Amino acid sequence: MLPSCILKTGMTSLDTMIRRVGPLAIGTSERTVSQENVFGEKPPIPEYKVAAIQKSRFILLHYGTFKAGWDWLILLATFYVAVTVPYNVCFSKAGGRDEGNTVSRSPPSVSDILVEILFMLDILLNFRTTYVSKSGQVVYDPRSICVHYATTWLFVDLIAALPFDLLYYFGVHLLKTVRLLRLLRLLQKLERYSQYSAVVLTLLMSMFALLAHWMACIWYFIGQKEIELNNPGTWDIGWLHELGKRLGSPYETELIGGPTIRSSYVTSLYFALSSLTSVGFGNVSANTDAEKIFSICTMLIGALMHAVVFGNVTAIIQRMYSRRSLYHTRTKDLKDFIRVHRIPKQLKQRMLECFQTTWSVNNGIDVNEQLSNFGLNYFGFAW
């Protein structure tokens, strides 16, 4: 049998409350109240997700399902660019061997062309996608949408969508790095999906892995430049020289000998992750001044990334267990209250059962507090 406090609070069922709240919130009953009485003088903003949609069929809703899926597709394409561009710039430009063959430039791949097409289509879609103004209203006017996009993200998206693959094939190489500007859009993703812990955690770990990839590319580029600036026959203190000796393929000249591209990249990534996580084993170390300066910068960036990533991870874990922590806190407060006021044992048991049953029913949510945000009380009447 339920305690008396549960019987009192449960006299009005959930269905009855919904039937009473519904007419007030929707305004379809004779007992409806005015919008000013329920929400105050002005309705809360933004209200675009509950407002009537008045737009052309050629205008996309920025919060629609199609646009959300398209944004994630563009995000994956951006990550693809962020991985391939530094690799091609550092490893292909620097030269080297790939299983005994000299790396040479190749025409754009099918995936690169598809990414180009996606970026261009994204620009066209952004010219027809609604946005929320500073006042919290959705703008559906095509002219206003074009002006807003042209003054915000058009320049970045246009630079990133230029066909640098064709220019790269004809010799213009480093221009492809400007595509990394599209990573600025990732900040919007973090803000938009900040309430989803798993999504934020995945994006943060992806950014950490992406940073390690960039550091690995720069580490190899520094080692290759050291070889180009010095005579491999008399100068052999670089990390690539040490790797070549250990693998049994030392450098004979600038273009002959040395480790393969695959071995060089794996070793570079291993060194980058070891430095970023502050777990250096010393088997791959910095020998020259340029390598030591880069190692110092990597460790400083790694300390910053530790603070950002693990700080967010801690906050996510706290949010996951916040409800359980609140339950234990209130249980302890109730037991302390019982102990201080010397509540009889029989009443103590009833109070604990009442608290536990109430918590299991509403999961610690204060119904009156939630309904007060909409100007209603537990029984569905406006304040």
N, C-alpha and C positions, 0 to 999 in steps of 0.2 A: 504493500500500500504506500502511495506517495506521501511525503510529508505535507503538512497543512499549507506551508508557504508555496509549494508547487501547485496545490489545488487552487489557491487563490489567484495565482498568476496565470493559471491555465484555464480559467473560466471562459475566456474569450479565445476561441480556436484561431489557428493561423488562417484558415479559409475565411472565417468571418472578418478578420482584420483586413485581409486582402480585398474582400468585397466592399468594405467600408472605405479603405484607402483609395481603391481604384477610381471611383467616381470623382473624388476630390482631385486626384492627380491628372485624370484624363479629361474631365469636364463633360461627361456624357450623361449625367444624372440630374434630377431636379435639385438634389442637395449640393450641386456643384458650387464652389466658391470662386471668387474672381482670382485672376492671376496675381493681382497685387496682394491679396490676403495670404496666399500660399507662399509665394516667393519673395514678397516684399515689393518695393517700388519698382525694381528692375529684375528681370530674370538673370540667373547666373550665366556667365560666359566662360568658355565657348559653348554655344548651343547648336552647332551645326549638325551634330549627329542625331538630334531629335527634331530639327526644323524640317519643314517641307522642302523638298528638293525641287528647285526651279532652274533648270539648266538645259542647254542644248545637248542632244545626244552625241555630239562630237566633242564634248567636254568630259574629261576623266575626273572622277573624285579622287582626291589625294589620299583618302582613307579607305578607298574601295579595295576589294579583294584582288582585282587584276593589278592595280598599282602596287599593292604590297608585294605580290609575287614578282612583278617586274623589278622592283627595287632590290629584292634579294638576288635576282638574276644578275643585275648590274653590279651588285656587291661582289658576287663570285667572279665576275669578269674583271673587276678591279683588283681582287686578290691575285688573279692569274697574271695580270700585268705587273703587279708589285713583285711577283716571284720571278717572272721570266726576264723582265727588263734589266734589273741589276746583274742577273746571271749572264745574259748575252753581252752586256756592256763590259763586264770585267773579264769573263773567261774567254769569250770569243775574240774580243778586241786585243786582249793580252797575248793571245796565241796559246801554244802548248800542244800536247799530244793527247789523243784520245785512242787508247789501245794501239799505239804505234803510229797512228796517222795524224798528220798536222791538221788542226782545226781550221776550217776556212769558212768564209761567209756563205750563207745559203739564202735562197729567196724566201719570202714570207710564207709561213706555214698556213694551213687551212684554219687552224684555231686562231691565229693572229688576225686573219681576214674576218672571221666571224666576230671577234671582239671589236674590230673596227666598225662593223655593221651595227652591232648592238649599241655602241656609243653614239653613233649617228642617229639611230632610231630613238634613243633616249632623249636626245636634244629635241627632236620633233614632238615627242610625247610631252615633254616639259612645257612646250608652248601651248599645250591644250589641257593642262592639269590645274585644277583649282588649288588655292592656297588660303591660309587663314591670315586675315589682316591683323594689325596691331590691336584693333578693337574687339577681336574675337569672332568676327564674322567671316564666312566663307565667300570668296570672290569668284563669281562665275563669269564675269564679263571677259570675253576673249582679248579685248584690247588691254585691259588692266593686267591680265595674266601675262601677256607678252612683255609689257613694260616692266613688270615685277621680275620676271625671269631674266630679261636682258640686263637689268641693273644688279643682279645678285650672282647667279651661278653660270650664266651663259659663257663668259670668258674662260672660266676654268674648264667647263665641259667641252668647249670648242677646241681649246688647245690640246686637251687629252684625246679628242676624236680625230685629229689630223692624221693622215696616213703616213706616219713616220717609218713604217716598215719599208715602203718603196724608197724613201730617202736613204734609209739605212742600207738597202741593197746597193745603192749607187754611191755609198761612201759616207753619208752623214749618219753618225752613229749615236752620239751622246744626246741628240735631240729627243730620243725616245724616253729619256728620264723625266720629261715634263709630264708624262702621263701619270706619274705618281701624285700629281696634284689632286687627282680624283679621290685619293685617300682622305681628303678633307671632308668628303661626304660621310665618312665613317663616323665622324663626331656627331652628325645628325642621327645616325642609327643608334649610337649609344644613348643619346638623350631620349629618343622616341621609345626605345625598348628598355629603358632603365628599370621598369617595374617587373621585367621578366628576368629572374636571377640566372637561369640557365643560359639565356641568350647573351647577357652581359658577360658571364664567365667565359663562354665560348669565344666571343669577340676579343676579350682581353688576352686569352691564351693564344689566339691566332695572331694578334699583334705582337706578342712576345716572340713567337716562332718566326714571324716575318722579320722582326728586328734582328734576330740571330742570323737569318739568311742574308740580310743586308751586310751585317758585320763580317760574315764569312766571305762574301764577294769582295769586300774592301780589303780584307786580310790577304786574300790571294793576289789582288791587284797590286798591293804594296810589295809583296814578295817578288812578283814578276817584274815590277819596275826596278827593284834593286838589282836584279840580274841584268836588265837592259842597260843600266847606268854603270855597271862594273864588268870587268873581264871575268867570265866564269872560270877561266883557267887559273887565275891567281886569287880570286875572291870567292870564298866558299863558306861564309858564316851566316847566310840567310836561312830562314826556316825552310824554304823550298830546297836548298842545297842539302840540309840535314835530312829532309824527308827522302830526297832522291838517294842519298847514301844508304839509308836504312832499307829502302826497297830494292836496292841493287841496281838502280838506274841513275847514276850521277850525271850532272850536266857536263857535256863536252864543249859545246858552244852555246850561244844564246838560243838557238832553235833546235839543237840536237841534244837528245837525252832528257833527263828529268822525269818526274812522276807523271802519270796520266792525269787527264782532266778529272776523271771520276775520283781517283785517289786524292787529288789536290782539294776537290770540293768537300769530300767527306772529312778530311783532316781539318780544313778551314772551318767547317760547321762545328766540328768537335771542339776546336779551340774557342770559337765564339761562344758556344753554350757554356763551356767551362769557365770562361771569363765573366759572362753575364750572371751566372749563378754563384760566382766566387768559389768555385770548386776546381782549382787548377792542379793538375797532376804533374806538370813539369815536363812531360814527354814531348810536348809541342810548346816551345818557349820563344820569346822575343829576344833577338840577338843584336840587331842594329838599332840605331837611334830612332828611325822612323817606326820600326816595329814596336819599340818600347813606348813611344808616345801614343801610338794607336791602342796599345794594351791598357795604358792608363785611362784613356778616354772610354774604352769599352767597360772597364770596371766602374767608372763613375756613372755611365749610363745604366749599367746593370743595377747599381744601388738605387737609382731613381725608379727603374722598372719594378724592382722588388717592392718599393714603397707603394707604387700605384696598383700593381696586380694583387699583392697579398693584402693590401688595405681594403680593396674592393671585395676580395674573397672573404675576409673577416666580416665585412658588413653584410654580405650575402648570407653567410652562415648564421649570423645573429638574427637576420630577418626570418630565416627558416625555423629557428627555434624560439622566436620571440613569444609565441602563444604558449608554448610549454613552460617557458620561464615565468610568464605572467601567472600561470596556474599554480606553480610551486610557490611563487611569492605570496599570492593571496591565501593559499592554504596555510602557509607559515604564519601570516598575519592573523588568520582566524584562530589557529591553535594558540598563538600568544595571547589573543584576546580572551580565550577560554581560560587559560592558565592564570592570567592576571586577575580576572574577575571571579575566579573559582566557581565556574559554572558547574552545576550538578552533572553527574556522569550520564544520566538518561537524556537530559537536555543537550549535553555536549554531543552525544551520538546523533541526535536528531538534527542538530545544526550542521554537523559534518556531512550527513547524508543529504540534507537540503542543498548545501553548497555543491557537492559533487553531482547531484542530479541536475541542478540548474545549469552547471557548467557543461554537462554532457548534452543538454538540450540545445543551448544557444552558443556553445563553444566559446564562452567568455565575452560574447558580443552584447553590448548594452543596447537593447532595442529602442528605448526612449531616446538615447543619445543619437542613434542613427536616424530615426524619424524626425528628430528636431532639426536636422539639417534641411528638411523639406517642409518645415513649418507644421508638422503633424505630431500627434502623440500616439501612444500605443493603441488607443481605441479608434484611430482614424480621424479624429477631429482636429481642425486647424487651431493653432494657438491664437 
